[in-house]
Amino acid sequence: MSSWGRNSLLMLFGVVLALILGEGLVRLATMSQENYVIEMWRYANLLKEKSPDPNIGHQHIPNRSATLQNVTIQINSLGMRGPEPDKTSTHRVAIVGDSIALGWGVEDADSLRGQLEHELPADVDVVNAGIGNMNLNQSVTLWKSIGQSLSADTLVVLVTPRSTAQVTTQSPGWLVEHSELAALASTFIQQIISGKFGKEALLDGYRQQWQSSTGQMVLSQAFNQLKQIQNKTKSRIIIVSIPEMHDFNHYQFSFMEKITQKFAQQYQFDFINPLPMFQGAPTSSFWVSQNDIHLNKKALGIISGLIAEKMKKEL
């Protein structure tokens, strides 16, 4: 073998060894389950599968359980987080949305489902149709599918900042699916390529996303589906506008709440805006952790109280 060939093999061996060591170090460093990117990567690998419906994209694997970010997420036979639906209940509430509805980072009892069920009368069953990384139309389409075998007389629909996003569900590739190092590198590279950093970039990005024709189409499709569900099942629809979570006290994203409220009024759905209840206290007091701005038990409890207050007037 020529010296060039030997050098090439040695270089290849060195690269492979470095990648193996890098993977090991990343896995060792993230064993605490406090790295948000890796925990979301594990969530996708352990609890999600491709949906046969392209309009849904992905769904939970039924009867699966995983500990993510030091919290157990148990998926029932219908692909929803939480216990099996109580078929003997007089009423049922379905929570529809993304990772906020799912209750990312909090125990089931502390999620919106768990706290709302505790606040409502004993004859009300509350189920959780939330799945992380979905836009609003995907979330509503998912519930429409579940609703074929499970009725609900009230739908609580969480409209979050990412509700208008264009969510791609294609596979990121074998390497990213199986390597924590590759997952971190892929996320970092995507952030660099986007060139979007800081508060102003976040504000501009969301404004463009929400006011674009594609963003408006996502909302229109979702609200049209909700109206179809309401007409068919006579269910009550409660729209909850979830504010952008970085800073409640110097809030610059009110265009989201205004657009959401406009849609709710147009379709004659109930509307709740919890933002005023979050203002005054430090915004971080409503976060799951300093590294994860998902809403915690305290924030979800406030939202649960607002929903329960509105519902009890009708029960």
C-alpha positions as CSV (number, residue, x, y, z in Angstrom):
1,M,0.0,0.0,0.0
2,S,1.3,3.4,-0.9
3,S,2.1,6.0,1.8
4,W,-0.8,8.1,0.5
5,G,-3.2,5.2,1.1
6,R,-1.8,4.5,4.6
7,N,-2.2,8.2,5.5
8,S,-5.7,8.2,4.2
9,L,-6.7,5.2,6.2
10,L,-5.1,6.7,9.3
11,M,-6.9,9.9,8.8
12,L,-10.2,8.1,8.3
13,F,-9.6,6.0,11.4
14,G,-8.8,9.2,13.3
15,V,-12.0,10.9,12.2
16,V,-14.1,7.8,13.1
17,L,-12.5,7.6,16.5
18,A,-13.1,11.3,17.1
19,L,-16.8,10.9,16.2
20,I,-17.2,7.9,18.5
21,L,-15.5,9.8,21.3
22,G,-17.6,12.9,20.6
23,E,-20.8,10.9,20.7
24,G,-19.8,9.3,24.0
25,L,-19.0,12.7,25.5
26,V,-22.3,14.2,24.3
27,R,-24.3,11.3,25.7
28,L,-22.4,11.5,29.0
29,A,-22.9,15.3,29.2
30,T,-26.7,15.0,28.6
31,M,-27.4,12.1,31.0
32,S,-29.0,14.7,33.3
33,Q,-31.8,15.1,30.8
34,E,-31.5,18.9,31.0
35,N,-30.5,19.6,27.4
36,Y,-33.6,20.8,25.7
37,V,-32.4,19.9,22.1
38,I,-31.5,16.3,23.1
39,E,-34.6,15.8,25.1
40,M,-36.8,16.8,22.1
41,W,-34.6,14.5,19.9
42,R,-35.3,11.6,22.3
43,Y,-39.0,12.5,22.4
44,A,-39.2,12.2,18.6
45,N,-37.3,8.9,18.6
46,L,-39.0,7.3,21.6
47,L,-42.6,8.4,21.4
48,K,-43.4,9.5,17.9
49,E,-44.0,7.8,14.6
50,K,-45.0,8.9,11.1
51,S,-48.8,9.3,10.7
52,P,-50.5,7.6,7.8
53,D,-52.3,11.0,7.2
54,P,-49.9,13.5,5.7
55,N,-52.0,16.3,7.0
56,I,-51.1,15.2,10.5
57,G,-47.5,14.4,9.8
58,H,-46.5,12.6,13.0
59,Q,-48.3,11.0,15.9
60,H,-47.6,9.4,19.3
61,I,-46.9,5.6,19.4
62,P,-49.8,4.1,21.4
63,N,-49.0,2.5,24.8
64,R,-45.5,3.9,25.0
65,S,-43.8,5.6,27.9
66,A,-40.5,7.5,28.3
67,T,-38.8,9.7,30.8
68,L,-38.0,13.0,29.1
69,Q,-36.5,16.0,30.9
70,N,-36.8,14.0,34.1
71,V,-40.6,13.7,33.6
72,T,-42.5,10.6,32.7
73,I,-44.7,10.9,29.6
74,Q,-47.1,8.0,29.3
75,I,-49.0,7.6,26.0
76,N,-52.4,5.7,26.2
77,S,-54.0,3.4,23.6
78,L,-55.3,6.3,21.6
79,G,-52.0,8.0,21.3
80,M,-52.7,10.7,23.9
81,R,-50.7,11.6,27.0
82,G,-52.4,10.6,30.2
83,P,-54.7,7.8,31.4
84,E,-57.3,6.1,29.3
85,P,-60.5,8.1,28.7
86,D,-63.2,7.5,31.3
87,K,-66.1,6.2,29.1
88,T,-68.5,6.5,32.1
89,S,-68.1,10.3,32.4
90,T,-71.1,12.5,31.6
91,H,-68.9,15.2,29.9
92,R,-65.5,15.2,28.2
93,V,-63.0,18.0,27.5
94,A,-60.3,17.5,24.9
95,I,-57.2,19.7,25.0
96,V,-55.9,20.3,21.5
97,G,-52.5,21.8,20.6
98,D,-48.7,21.4,20.6
99,S,-46.1,20.8,23.3
100,I,-47.8,23.3,25.6
101,A,-51.0,21.2,25.5
102,L,-48.9,18.1,25.9
103,G,-47.4,19.5,29.1
104,W,-43.7,19.3,28.1
105,G,-41.5,19.4,31.2
106,V,-44.3,18.8,33.8
107,E,-45.9,15.7,35.3
108,D,-49.3,14.7,34.0
109,A,-51.0,15.8,37.2
110,D,-49.4,19.3,36.7
111,S,-50.2,19.5,33.0
112,L,-53.2,21.5,31.8
113,R,-55.1,18.2,31.5
114,G,-54.4,17.1,35.0
115,Q,-55.1,20.5,36.6
116,L,-58.2,21.1,34.7
117,E,-59.6,17.7,35.5
118,H,-59.0,18.5,39.2
119,E,-60.8,21.8,39.0
120,L,-63.9,20.6,37.1
121,P,-66.7,18.4,38.5
122,A,-66.0,14.7,39.0
123,D,-68.3,13.8,36.0
124,V,-66.0,15.6,33.5
125,D,-63.3,13.6,31.8
126,V,-60.3,15.6,30.4
127,V,-58.1,14.1,27.7
128,N,-54.9,15.5,26.2
129,A,-54.5,15.4,22.4
130,G,-51.4,17.6,22.4
131,I,-48.3,16.6,20.5
132,G,-45.1,18.6,20.3
133,N,-43.9,20.3,17.1
134,M,-47.2,20.7,15.3
135,N,-48.9,23.7,13.8
136,L,-52.6,24.4,14.6
137,N,-54.0,22.8,11.5
138,Q,-52.1,19.6,12.2
139,S,-53.3,19.5,15.8
140,V,-56.9,20.0,14.8
141,T,-56.7,17.4,12.1
142,L,-55.2,15.0,14.7
143,W,-58.2,15.6,17.0
144,K,-60.6,15.1,14.1
145,S,-59.1,11.7,13.6
146,I,-59.2,10.8,17.3
147,G,-62.7,12.2,17.6
148,Q,-64.0,9.5,15.2
149,S,-63.8,7.1,18.1
150,L,-64.0,9.4,21.1
151,S,-66.5,12.2,21.6
152,A,-65.9,15.5,23.5
153,D,-68.5,18.1,24.2
154,T,-65.8,20.8,24.8
155,L,-62.6,21.4,22.9
156,V,-59.9,23.6,24.5
157,V,-57.7,24.7,21.6
158,L,-54.3,26.2,22.5
159,V,-53.1,28.7,19.9
160,T,-49.3,29.1,20.5
161,P,-46.7,31.2,18.7
162,R,-45.7,28.2,16.5
163,S,-49.3,27.6,15.5
164,T,-48.7,29.2,12.1
165,A,-45.4,27.5,11.4
166,Q,-44.8,25.4,8.3
167,V,-43.8,22.1,10.0
168,T,-41.9,19.6,7.9
169,T,-42.1,15.9,9.0
170,Q,-39.7,14.3,6.6
171,S,-36.9,12.2,8.1
172,P,-33.8,14.2,9.0
173,G,-31.7,11.2,8.0
174,W,-30.3,8.1,9.6
175,L,-27.3,9.8,11.2
176,V,-29.4,12.6,12.9
177,E,-32.0,10.0,14.1
178,H,-29.4,7.8,15.8
179,S,-26.7,10.2,16.9
180,E,-27.0,12.9,19.7
181,L,-23.8,14.5,18.4
182,A,-25.3,14.8,14.9
183,A,-28.6,16.1,16.3
184,L,-26.8,18.9,18.1
185,A,-24.6,19.7,15.1
186,S,-27.6,19.8,12.8
187,T,-29.5,22.2,15.1
188,F,-26.5,24.5,15.4
189,I,-25.9,24.5,11.7
190,Q,-29.6,25.3,11.0
191,Q,-29.4,28.3,13.4
192,I,-26.2,29.5,11.7
193,I,-27.7,29.2,8.2
194,S,-30.9,31.0,9.2
195,G,-28.8,34.0,10.4
196,K,-31.6,34.8,12.9
197,F,-30.4,35.7,16.4
198,G,-31.7,37.8,19.2
199,K,-35.0,39.3,20.2
200,E,-35.5,41.5,17.2
201,A,-34.9,38.5,14.8
202,L,-37.4,36.5,16.9
203,L,-40.0,39.3,16.7
204,D,-39.5,39.8,12.9
205,G,-39.7,36.1,12.3
206,Y,-42.9,35.6,14.1
207,R,-44.5,38.7,12.6
208,Q,-43.7,37.5,9.1
209,Q,-44.9,34.0,10.0
210,W,-48.2,35.1,11.4
211,Q,-49.0,37.8,8.8
212,S,-47.9,35.8,5.7
213,S,-50.4,34.2,3.4
214,T,-49.2,30.7,4.4
215,G,-49.6,31.5,8.1
216,Q,-53.0,32.9,7.6
217,M,-53.9,29.8,5.6
218,V,-52.9,27.5,8.4
219,L,-55.2,29.4,10.8
220,S,-58.1,29.5,8.3
221,Q,-57.8,25.8,7.7
222,A,-57.7,25.0,11.4
223,F,-60.6,27.2,12.3
224,N,-62.7,25.9,9.4
225,Q,-62.1,22.4,10.6
226,L,-63.1,23.4,14.2
227,K,-66.3,24.9,12.8
228,Q,-67.0,21.6,11.0
229,I,-66.4,19.7,14.2
230,Q,-68.7,22.0,16.1
231,N,-71.5,21.8,13.5
232,K,-71.3,18.0,13.6
233,T,-70.9,17.3,17.3
234,K,-72.5,20.5,18.8
235,S,-69.3,20.8,20.9
236,R,-68.2,24.0,22.6
237,I,-64.9,25.5,21.3
238,I,-62.7,27.5,23.7
239,I,-59.7,29.2,22.1
240,V,-56.8,30.0,24.4
241,S,-54.1,32.3,23.1
242,I,-50.8,31.3,24.5
243,P,-48.4,34.3,24.6
244,E,-44.8,34.2,23.4
245,M,-42.9,33.1,26.5
246,H,-39.5,35.0,26.5
247,D,-40.8,38.2,28.2
248,F,-44.3,38.8,29.4
249,N,-43.6,42.1,31.0
250,H,-42.1,43.9,28.0
251,Y,-44.4,42.1,25.5
252,Q,-44.1,42.9,21.8
253,F,-46.0,40.0,20.3
254,S,-49.6,41.3,20.8
255,F,-50.3,40.9,17.1
256,M,-50.6,37.1,17.8
257,E,-53.3,37.6,20.3
258,K,-55.2,40.1,18.1
259,I,-55.1,37.8,15.1
260,T,-56.2,34.8,17.2
261,Q,-59.0,36.8,18.8
262,K,-60.2,38.0,15.4
263,F,-60.5,34.4,14.2
264,A,-62.3,33.3,17.4
265,Q,-64.8,36.1,17.0
266,Q,-65.3,35.4,13.3
267,Y,-66.1,31.8,14.1
268,Q,-68.1,32.6,17.3
269,F,-65.8,30.6,19.6
270,D,-65.1,31.5,23.2
271,F,-61.7,33.2,23.7
272,I,-59.3,33.4,26.6
273,N,-56.1,35.5,26.7
274,P,-54.1,34.7,29.9
275,L,-51.3,37.2,29.2
276,P,-52.5,39.8,31.8
277,M,-52.4,37.1,34.5
278,F,-48.7,36.5,33.7
279,Q,-47.6,40.1,33.9
280,G,-46.0,41.6,37.0
281,A,-44.1,38.5,38.2
282,P,-40.7,37.6,36.7
283,T,-41.3,35.8,33.4
284,S,-38.9,33.1,34.3
285,S,-41.1,32.1,37.3
286,F,-43.5,30.6,34.7
287,W,-40.8,28.6,32.9
288,V,-40.2,24.8,33.3
289,S,-36.5,25.7,33.8
290,Q,-33.9,28.4,33.0
291,N,-33.0,26.4,29.9
292,D,-36.6,25.7,28.8
293,I,-39.3,28.4,28.4
294,H,-42.2,26.0,28.2
295,L,-44.9,26.9,30.7
296,N,-44.6,25.2,34.1
297,K,-47.2,24.0,36.7
298,K,-47.8,27.5,37.9
299,A,-48.6,29.0,34.5
300,L,-50.7,26.0,33.4
301,G,-52.6,26.3,36.7
302,I,-53.5,29.9,35.9
303,I,-54.7,28.9,32.4
304,S,-56.7,26.0,33.9
305,G,-58.4,28.3,36.3
306,L,-59.5,30.7,33.5
307,I,-60.9,27.7,31.5
308,A,-62.6,26.2,34.5
309,E,-64.2,29.5,35.4
310,K,-65.6,29.9,31.9
311,M,-66.8,26.3,31.7
312,K,-68.5,26.1,35.1
313,K,-70.9,28.8,33.9
314,E,-72.2,26.3,31.4
315,L,-72.0,23.0,33.4
